[in-house]
């Protein structure tokens, strides 16, 4: 009986859609505020994508998620790093390009 439940659980987990995360880092070369007034998109050096769905108007940019509790801190980190020319590492959701985590790289 336990084996059947374990097998069913394993099949369930394998059938769930997965969103993969990817790491990207570099100096921020472009920051944009979307037409809606709250979406912030950005491009670090070396970033080449054209299939992002987080802000369809600009499909080649990663986005900060305005619904996250840490959104204001993330904006501050991005603006500070851009102003100082500091590198940042971004962990994004590969299917949407929303930033899931970020941290400043210290040289």
Secondary structure, 3 states (H helix, E strand, C coil): CHHHHHHHHHHHHHHCCCCCEEEEEEEEEEEEECCCCCCEEEEECCCCCCCCCCCHHHCCCEEECCCCCCHHHHHHHHHHHHHHCCEEEEEEECCCCEEEEEEECCC
